[in-house]
Amino acid sequence: QITLKESGPTLVKPTQTLTLTCTFSGFSLSTSGVGVGWIRQPPGKALEWLALIYWDDDKRYSPSLKSRLTITKDTSKNQVVLTMTNMDPVDTATYYCGRRGYSYGYDYWGQGTLVTVSS
Amino acid sequence: EIVLTQSPGTLSLSPGERATLSCRASQSVSSSYLAWYQQKPGQAPRLLIYGASSRATGIPDRFSGSGSGTDFTLTISRLEPEDFAVYYCQQYGSSPQTFGPGTKVDIK
């Protein structure tokens, strides 16, 4: 059974750095073709793709947020970490992590975690 | 960056009717790496279709996907009450792996 779960702060202040952890089970991020990505969704709005890390440590970022994002993996712990610097109220959103199967799109998702940016 | 446009924005239909949702890409989608997701309020998205036309595991056969290049379609042959939701397309063949703005299917 494949599961993913996001964890991190629910409230951050403007200018702070957000660190989110995706802890997964049921698959390995050392398997060829597999990746774990982050997607966010502001309240009432559409999904926005943020970043993706592949089994071979190849990393991809949204161009509009690239300067603020860092994605890393710890294969031994089955975790992927996303950091986002200089948080702003417009970054308030539910943040999801998802497994990117080789050719399947994002076939498994975490439940999401709501992050509010406010002073 | 590939920009995805979905139409219509809202589709008002009755249970039993056929739903046809469109997703258009600003440039050709690599290897037909186009997915469709369903999202209900308070829930994470669920993968319905990948590779433009392949149903994900456990997805009923009333859901079908078609298209290639820049034009893609999701069809729900007969709407069930649980199908009223928001549907997103996503291209995952090139980075950034963009999503469309969504189509809301609501009850007429």
Interface residues (C-beta under 8 A of the other chain):
Chain A: G37 I39 A46 L47 E48 W49 L52 R60 Y61 S62 P63 Y96 R100 G101 S103 Y104 G105 Y106 D107 W109 G110 Q111 G112
Chain B: E1 S31 Y33 A35 Y37 Q39 A44 P45 R46 L47 Y50 G51 A56 T57 Y88 Q90 Y92 S95 P96 Q97 T98 F99 G100 P101 G102
